[in-house]
Amino acid sequence: MQRKTYALINGDALTQNVLEIKKQYPDYEYYFGVVKNNAYHHGMKCVLDLIRGGVNYLAVSSLEEALQVRKYTSDTPVLCLEPIDLEYLLDAINNEITVTIDSLEYAKEVVKLDLFDLLKVHLAVDSGMRRLGFTTSKDFKEAYHLLKENPHVLIEGVFSHFATSGIMDPYWDKQVHTFLEITKDISLEEIPIVHFGRSLTLVNHEKLPFCNGIRLGIILYGFAQNMPDGHSLKSKFRIMKRRFLQKKYHCSETRLTNSLQLKTAMELYSTVMSVRKVHIGDVIGYTIYKVKEEGYVLTLPIGYADGVTRNFQEVYVKGKFLPIVADCMDMLLVFSPEKIAIGTEVEIFGAHIPISKVCFRIHTNAYHLFNQISHRVVRIHVHGREKEEIFY
Ligand SMILES: Cc1ncc(COP(=O)(O)O)c(C=O)c1O
């Protein structure tokens, strides 16, 4: 690693997270690890950590991503959540990638192909997200029978994705209803895997009786919404309001609190690359900051091209929080009242600056933050005593 900026990926934390999730929510048979976009930018090697913890199916967005997964595991099943162009279906079959069937038109094209080997498929149902999947029971039924009658197709799964988290939320219940309505002409019990997404579904809801799989993304990487009820007047009022709305709209029961002990798996570090003395009144960077006290400017080899801007506000260096005073495409400038040696490590987020704090400062959530840490930043994947530098 020449440029001393890296994301430290704690593979053991991922394994622990899966074990913890399965311990606290043991009702599912299939725990899908959603590893799209390079495992939420933690790096595809993480699939090994997730499998170690007990993830028994992986899900990605595209065939390309599925093939990346196959570099790490040849036997864990992988579902491609988006339909694959027909001309690439052979690659899916050859690499044992499960394919999503999202419409009657697509199903009709698939059965027209001269398939020799078995194509494993999951049928996607649009229960309310309005993104992908069957929207009518008629199309669903026709596609189901077309595929079922084809000896080269195995219908292994049916799935849907919730558009909402479902707290005091009549739309969540409506989505369940829509799913059952669209699939009403088949026996879901005969489908080996019926699965839903997402992390919030797991923590906020009881398992739906007709499903046996759950697709998990952000929770694996250490984030689960937790809203414990406090004893304050505000909190009591919130509980009352929730009960009232739940009754009024006949919403299903939700759990707002959980006792999951999860660990975030990504930390971000850079290094002091250059140090210069500055005086009161000096301007810094693209003249965006005027020095207010005598001190030093530290230059770090990380910038907005790496996903980090001055809106992150501060870094942690040698026991101190120091302000980021300017940003460039490739570098950040930090003010320090004291001289700091070149080569000193700098935490951008990690043990002292939690990801949640950064998210708050830059008005985003963990999904966006992870995905904005660019591939230019080397990932150092740690598992036990093994450390591997991975460039994407
Ligand atoms: C189809 C599908 N399933 C599951 C997930 C995982 O969601 P989450 O990260 O909220 O757990 C996603 C996330 O984008 C998704 O698109």
The ligand as an ORCA input file, in Angstrom:
! r2SCAN-3c Opt
* xyz 0 1
  C     -34.118     -6.792     -2.931
  C     -33.374     -6.441     -1.678
  N     -33.374     -7.313     -0.665
  C     -32.726     -7.049      0.484
  C     -32.018     -5.868      0.658
  C     -31.317     -5.597      1.947
  O     -31.848     -4.488      2.613
  P     -31.226     -3.974      3.973
  O     -29.843     -3.531      3.668
  O     -32.089     -2.835      4.378
  O     -31.257     -5.102      4.925
  C     -32.004     -4.931     -0.373
  C     -31.275     -3.687     -0.212
  O     -31.139     -2.841     -0.999
  C     -32.710     -5.225     -1.580
  O     -32.770     -4.362     -2.602
*
